[in-house]
């Protein structure tokens, strides 16, 4: 038997190859998806690489006090510096 500690904001948990998801007041238990046979298209790979770059950019800004303060001066008060930096990077023209 496995006990999972529930948190208020957690919508998904993983135990081994089992995924527990919450949809509103309902809980769904399912098998972890097997993505080993999926072949990503060129466009998907490009989007994933761009998102990985955005994550790196946002983590860098969020982890440095100097960059974080500069970012906040530039964009103003935000709820999450990380999410705002991620959004800013992804909205840039290529």
C-alpha positions in Angstrom: 0.0 0.0 0.0 1.3 3.5 -0.9 0.1 6.6 0.8 0.4 9.9 -1.1 0.4 13.2 0.9 -2.0 15.5 -0.7 -1.2 19.2 -1.1 -3.6 21.9 -2.0 -2.0 23.1 -5.2 -0.7 19.7 -6.5 -2.6 18.5 -9.5 -0.4 15.6 -10.5 1.8 13.0 -8.7 3.9 10.1 -10.0 4.6 6.9 -8.2 6.8 4.5 -10.3 4.9 4.1 -13.6 1.6 5.3 -12.2 0.3 8.8 -12.5 -2.3 10.3 -10.2 -4.1 13.4 -11.5 -6.8 15.6 -10.0 -9.5 17.2 -12.2 -11.6 19.4 -10.0 -12.9 17.1 -7.2 -12.1 13.9 -9.1 -8.9 11.8 -8.9 -7.7 9.7 -11.8 -5.1 7.0 -11.7 -3.4 6.0 -15.0 -0.3 4.4 -16.4 2.6 6.7 -17.2 2.6 7.4 -21.0 5.2 5.5 -23.0 6.7 8.1 -25.4 9.6 5.9 -26.6 8.0 5.2 -30.0 7.1 8.8 -30.7 9.2 10.6 -33.4 9.0 14.3 -33.1 8.8 16.4 -36.3 11.3 19.0 -37.1 9.0 21.8 -36.0 8.4 20.1 -32.7 12.1 19.7 -32.1 12.6 23.4 -32.9 9.8 24.5 -30.5 11.2 22.2 -27.7 14.7 23.7 -28.2 13.3 27.2 -28.1 11.4 26.4 -24.9 14.6 24.9 -23.4 16.4 28.2 -24.2 13.6 30.1 -22.6 13.8 28.0 -19.4 17.6 28.6 -19.3 17.0 32.4 -19.7 14.3 32.5 -17.0 16.4 30.4 -14.5 19.4 32.7 -15.1 17.4 35.8 -14.4 15.6 34.3 -11.4 18.8 33.0 -9.8 20.9 36.2 -10.0 19.9 39.1 -7.7 21.4 41.7 -10.0 19.6 40.3 -13.1 16.4 39.8 -11.2 16.4 43.4 -9.9 17.2 44.7 -13.4 14.4 42.7 -14.8 11.9 44.0 -12.2 13.0 47.6 -13.0 12.4 47.0 -16.7 9.0 45.2 -16.5 7.6 46.5 -13.2 6.0 44.5 -10.4 5.1 40.9 -11.4 3.7 37.9 -9.5 6.5 35.6 -10.8 9.8 36.7 -12.2 10.5 33.3 -13.7 7.1 33.1 -15.5 7.5 36.7 -16.7 11.0 36.1 -18.0 9.8 32.9 -19.7 6.9 34.7 -21.4 9.2 37.6 -22.5 11.7 35.2 -24.1 9.0 33.2 -26.0 7.3 36.4 -27.3 10.5 37.7 -28.9 10.8 37.6 -32.6 13.1 35.0 -34.0 
